[in-house]
Amino acid sequence: MYRNLGQTIRRAVETVLQVERWVLIGLAFLIALVVFFGVVIRYAPMAGRLLWVEEVARLLLVWLALWATGRAQRTGSHFTFILLRNKLRGKPKAFMELFINLLMLTFVVVLIRESITFCGNLSGILTYNLNWPAMIFPLALVLAGFLLFIYCLADLISSSRRLFREQDK
């Protein structure tokens, strides 16, 4: 039963990673396109300067950076105690991975809760140039938090399995 659950979670995480990869590529392409458009418009004769270009580029960059944190966590390229982890073997390494995943999961729960509160505090406030709801920026934190939660949960399950496998040896 648990093996099927683990395989289902693994498949779901891999699907999310594939979708996430293409969304991140799309966001990076959009940032480049918007900034290029802003530069062309700025130097075009008699065109003037479009103020919304900077705001859209900033919004896309925030979303890209925060969304990429989830991917970095899942692919193992996020901050971790690499020097210590690489020196440990067996049960101590599995225990440290479990501890890091529990710590990360706690941080993510606090991040989600505070991000939702921050979004609520910004309700009714609009951005300067686009007049979009200002809560668009902290919504990126909420999304990043949920993705991090999913990935941390999957990492927690796999690290707890490794720890119990090490105990059986």
Buried (B, 14 or more C-beta within 10 A) or exposed (E): EEEEEBEEBEEEBEEBBEEBEEBBEEBBEBBEEBBEBBEEEEEEEEEEEBEBBBBBBBBBBBBBEBBBBBBBBBEEEBEBEEEEEEEBEEBEBBBBBBEBBBEBBEEBBEBBEBBBEBBEEBEEEEBEEEEBBBBBBBBBBBBBBBBBBBBBBBBBBBBBBBBEEBEEE
